[in-house]
Amino acid sequence: MKLSLKFSVVVFALTFLYTLPGCGQIKSRPSDAQEPYFSFYALKAYTLEGDTVDFSQFKGKKVLIVNTASKCGYTHQYAELQKLHETHGDKVVILAFPSNDFFNQEPGNSAEIREFCTSTFGVTFQMMEKVNVKGKGQHPVYEWLSSAERNGWNDQAPKWNFCKYLINEEGQLLKFFPSGITPMGFEITEAINK
């Protein structure tokens, strides 16, 4: 009886882990994708400090957008995002958007988020304002990223913290990476270096 119960718990745990949002699939821009209906370069957002970032300044650069959280199993990815920034910052701009959309894993205010990211991971890449990345009140950047009507092909909103979207030098959404794909992983670094 005990063995059967343990086996059931293991099967349940493996099933649960397999279905976690971080275990999703990488999505790539299809060859027949439409041009974005709404230009990526028309978007704007605020930094943690309240400064406006006009996305038109990213023309000719790749941009990696990540929804982050300070109390998540993937929070350690801040370290890899910083390493990516240090080693590939000449090829890609990282924009991290803290979000509390998943089980209160980013409860802090702007000052607390900045302090945590700087003191724990030495973050120097661009930290944006805390936003909603899905559902009601979804930030316009995430509306663009997760609306095929706006970006030309993708309708995948983040299912968990640390989902990543790569925009190419022409302002086209190139790829979606689920949480489990690490910032310094081959999948992301190869896409950045193409």
N, C-alpha and C positions, 0 to 999 in steps of 0.2 A: 504493500500500500504506500509506504513512504517513497519507494523508488518511482512509482507511478505518479505521485504528486510532484516529486522533484522533476521528473521528465516533463510533466505538463507545464510547470513553471518555466523551465528552460525553453520549451517550444513557444510559450506565450511571450517570453522575453525576446527571443530571436525574431518572432513575428512583429512585435512592437518596434524593435530596433530597425527592422527592415523597412517599416512604413513611416519612420520618422521623416520629417521634412528634409533633413540634411541628406537623406539617401535618394533624393530625386535624380532626375536626368539632366545632363547638359543639353541645352537647346541652342542651335546655331541658326543664323539667318539663312533661310532657303534661297536658292538661286533665283526663284521667281517672286521674291518678296517685293511688295510695293514700296515706293519711296515714302518716307514719313509724311503723313498728312499735315502734321504740326512739327515745325523745326525744333530739334533739340537745342539749337542755339538761341531760340526765343525764350528759353526757360531762365528763371532766376531763383535763387534761394538765399537764405541767411546762414552765416556761420554761427558757431556757438556764442561768439562775442557780439552778434547782431549786425555784422557787416554784410552788405549785399554782394552776392557773387553772380555776375552776369555770365551765363554760359557761352555767350558769343566769344569770350576770351579763349575758349578751348578749341576754336577752329584750327584744324591741322594737327591736333593732338588726340591720342587715344585717352579715354576716360574710363576708370573703373569705379562704379558706384556700389556701395556696400551698406546694407542696413545692419547696424551694430547694437550691442547691448553689453552692459558691464557685469551682469550676473547670469551668464549663460554658459553652457558647456562648451560653446565655441569661442568664448571671450579670449582665449589664448591666441586666436587668430590675429588679434591686434599686433602681436609681435611680428608675425609674418607680413602683415600689411606694412608695418614700418620697414621691415627688411626689403620688401618689394619697392617701397618708396625710395629707399637708399640706393638700391642696385639698378632699378629700372625707371627712376624718376625722370630721366631724360626722354623716355618713350611713353609714359603713362601718368596721368594725373589721378590721384585717388581722392574720392569724395566719400567720406563716411557720414551716414545719417543715423544717429542714435534713434532708437524707437522702443517704445514700451508696449508694443502691440501683442507681445507673446508672453503671457503669464507674469506680468510685472517684473520683467528682467532688466528694465532700465528705469528705475524709479527716480533717479537723481535729476537735479536741475542742471542748467548749463555749467555753472561753476563746479559742481560736484563731478560731472562727467569729465570736464577738462582736467581737473585735479587727478582723477583716477587714471585717465589715459596717459597723462604726462608722467606722473610719478611711478606708475606700475609698468608701463610699456615704452616710455620715452617717445610718445607719438609726436611727430612733427608734420605729418601729412594733414590735409585740410579736413577738419571736423566741422560738420554742418549742424544746423539747429536740430533739436529733437522733433521728430515728425511722426505722423501716422503713415505707414507704408501700405496699408490695405484698409478696406472697408470704408465706413463713413468718415469723412474728413481726410481722406487720403490726400497726401501732398501732391501738388501738380507734377513734380518730377516723377513720382511713382505712378501717377495716372498715365504719364507718357510711357514709362517703361513697361507697364502692364496692360496697355490697350493696343491691340493690333490695329485698330482704327487710327490711332495716333502715330505709332512707331513703324507701321507697315507690315508687322507679322507676329509679334509676340503678345500673348495674353496672360503670361505667367507672372502673377504677383508673388512677393515673398511668402513662403510657407513657414519660415522660421527666421531667426536672426542669422546674419552673415551670408545672406544670398548676395550674389554678385552679378552685375550687369556690365558688359564691356561695350563701349561705344567707339566706333572707328574714327579716323581722321576727318571723315566727311559728315559726321553727325548721325550716322546710321547705327542702330542697335545691332551689334554683331553677335553677341552670345549672352546666354543666361547660365550661370553656374550655381547649383544648389549649395547649401551651407557646408556640406561635407567636403567640397573641393577647396583645398587650402590655397591661400594667396600665392605661395611660392611653388605650388604644384606645377607639374609639367603642362597640364591643360591650360592654365592661365598664362604662364610665362611664354609658352609657344605662341599663343594667340597674340600676346603683346609684341613679340618679336617678329611677327610676320609682316 
